[in-house]
Every structure is written in structure tokens, then in C-alpha cells.
Amino acid sequence: MRAVAVSAFRAVPEAVEVPDPVAEPGRVLVKVAAAGLNPVDWLIADGMLDGVAPHVFPLVMGADFAGTATAVGDGVTRFAVGDEIFGQVGGAAIGKGSYASYVSVSEGAPVARAPKSVPLADAAALPVAGMTAAQILEAAAVREGESLLVIGAGGGVGTYLTQLAAARDVRVLAAVRGEARQRMGALGAAVTVDTTAQDLAAAVRDEYPDGVDALVDLVSRTKEDFAANAALVHDGGVALTSLHQEDPARAPQGVEVIGFEMAPSGELLATLAQAVDAGQLKIDIEARVPLEQAPAAIAKSRSGGARGKTLIIP
């Protein structure tokens, strides 16, 4: 089958031929309708988890998928042939990813039945970003009427987070870059700041002179950048970062810092699918690209040029 893989850490992704997977005991074989592109996919291909988990090469990239079950292994009871499902590929070794024509997933992996109200392929844009957004919102613990500054609101996680927070009547200030500004109001943002044209700190202080109740920073890659953004939170507020092992001393005194890591589950995926079918959550897709063009889409993601979600279509 065709797949997008790297031959070694930090190698250039290529469309290649790899053996077809099979439905081993406890696993489901899925014909992939689409794979969702996430930055973590190329970070893993660069070696982010080298020494943490075993890898197999050629390393087929990707985690998110949506597709149709074509075979089930012995002992599988949750799914049957013909079921339309979506979720994350998982396993003891990294390298059997979703940028492929077929995937084999464990019945116990974060997998659920796909929402019925959208095309099956679109569900591939939901797992990592949707679960991350939902769990970030719980960790930040913002309440109705409070203010939430989301930096990086135009990306996959940010668009879901904006919608989920707005549905709770949280006032979302969405910080985005360029053209992403045009769609944030429709996703529920009360205020949108284009950081390519406006000073973020000044724009936030115009709305909240004493600072916002909570910050979710999906962009900063250094503690210094995060600390500057956390200064926009008032005393007693919360600042959440995707940086690992954040030093609380970097945040202003009186601001609680929360470091976040997503914990995937099939139950949460099912809840998100229900929200989509109820019209409470829109899947915002920027681009759909054929598998052969996935390397260019990965390069665009690396450069920071992607907005919304990109689907890879086998």
C-alpha cells in the first residue's frame, strides 16, 4: 500500500510502498478515508520520542484517522466489519501511522464511531486537536462569563477550544495571524486580534485593563515568551501552556501555571462526535490533499503556514 514515511529521524517524508497491515487478534483493520495532520506527527518523525518509545522504520507518520473497518481480529467485540470509526493509531512501537491506505488499530486504542452528520473523512480532523481542546478547557476551569485569551486560536486545537469555550458562555479573545481572523467570530470568539497587525498586549489591555481570567498559550516555544503572555493574566488567574515542565517562577506572581499533556480516550472521542452531530462543534478544515502531496503539506505545517486542519486523503 502507499504511505508517507521517513527512513530515519529527521529524514524528508516521502510517499512510499509499505506492506499492508493485517487484523491481528484484538485489532481492527481500517481502510483509511483520511488522516489528520498534526504538528506532533513531524515532531515524532524528527525524534521527539527517541529513547522514550521504540520506533520502526520506515516510520509511517500520523496518528489521527477516519475510515471503515474491513476486518476484525479474534477477540474484537466493540467493532464489526463495515463500522465507520475514527481515532488515533497506537501501539507498542511508533511507525505504523495513519498516513496510509490502511491502518491496524487496537480495539482498546482511542477509537470511537464516527459522527454521522459530516463526511467520514472530515472526522479525521477531530481526534488529537479535539481531545486536546476539550481537556485544556477542563484544566483551565474557566466559568461562564469569564475571559479566556487563546494564543494560536486559528490552529486546529485553537478553533475547537474557541467553540467549546464559547458554548459555555466564556468570553474568548482569539489571538491569530493574518487571514485566520476572518473566521474566528463565526466560531464564537468575542474579540479577535491579528498579531501581524496589532500589538497583542495593547489589544488585551484595551478589553481587560486588569488582565484576563485565563490564558491558553498554544504558540510559545520558550519560557520567556510564555512569561510575557502570562503577564496578561490578572492576579489569581490561570495560565496554561503546552510547554513541558514549565517553571512556575517564570509566571507573574499570583498567576497559576498549568502544564498540559493530552490523555486520549475513546469515551472522549464519542462525546466529541455527539457534539458534532448535535451541531455544537464545527470541524474547520483548511485543506484536503492527496497522499502523494502530503510531504508538501507537512513542510507547510513546519513553516507555520497552516491554518485550521489539513486532511491527507489516500
Secondary structure, DSSP 8 states (H G I E B T S, - for coil): -EEEEESSTT---EEEE-------TTEEEEEEEEEE--HHHHHHHTTTTBTTB-EEEEEE---EEEEEEEEE-TT--S--TT-EEEEE---SSEEE-SSBSEEEEETTSSEEE--SSS-GGGGGGSHHHHHHHHHHHHHHT--TT-EEEEETTTBHHHHHHHHHHHHTT-EEEEEE-GGGHHHHGGGT-SEEEETTTS-HHHHHHHH-TT-EEEEEESS--SHHHHHHHHTTEEEEEEEEESSTT--GGGS-TT-EEEE------HHHHHHHHHHHHTTS----EEEEEEGGGHHHHHHHHHHT---BEEEEE-
